[in-house]
């Protein structure tokens, strides 16, 4: 993992304050903690979210569950939509390469909006939560193109099982290991974060934390 020393998580603007208090939570954890009725919870967890959803959390107030616009069901191969959503909802995600973050910030859907970008040293996260860390070689939330790779439970691999060397041949680093996912979230995110920026596209609007 020495090629990916810093991890990047992109969140809604204003999310850092909530994350500082309750950690970086999975979608399933947020839905549970917000005490939604079963039908509302199922709508968020079992269907593709075409838009972001705001929830009221008992501790931190308003929180946002991100949209899943890039997840196109007709290009999802290897699993059912419900099976894949169940996996996504049980993880939190980080980009391993900064170019991936830059690409998302520049995407049409997000480039005109501000975002809170959290940075964590990979070594620090692995030392605390390595047993729950998984690596993927794809953008797990995007199936925009028909050529999207097949997905399944083995998409998420333990660090020691991920074929870094084999995949490195002929690939740039940003295409080798793509996402780092943590099962059941990162409750101590506030202790691990080394920098938090408010960004819009390639502009840093404000540095919220640096240490």
C-alpha angles and dihedrals in degrees: 000000000000089000090063106047097159131044124208129208121186118206140167115285110272093025094112093076092055093044089051089058105038104017130241102313131195120242090252092053093049092049091050095046092049090057097228121183112260095255093050091046091051091050090058099038104036104038133056109265108231091187136020116272127219118214134183112239118200093227108034104020119223117031129172129225108204125241122253097216095141091056105094113186095207090061095045108111131182099024139042119259091249092051091051095045090052090057094045093049092056096055140061117216140221131183112237096202124048091224088066091054091048090051092053093047089052095047116118092244094055111021097093094048131080119241138188109237116197123197125202129179107246093221092055093051093047092050092057104031107017093128090061097041120108131184127214132190095214144050095265095196097054128076098154095137129056089235092064109139121255116266136210143134090294090061086085109064133181113253093249091051098049112106097230094157097046093047092045092069107100094353131105114234093255089061097044107066107008111172136022112207129191120206113232095004135267109286094181096049092131090063094048103044114104099179138012122192134183103221140179113191108312093339122102103215096180141351106229097180137005128173 
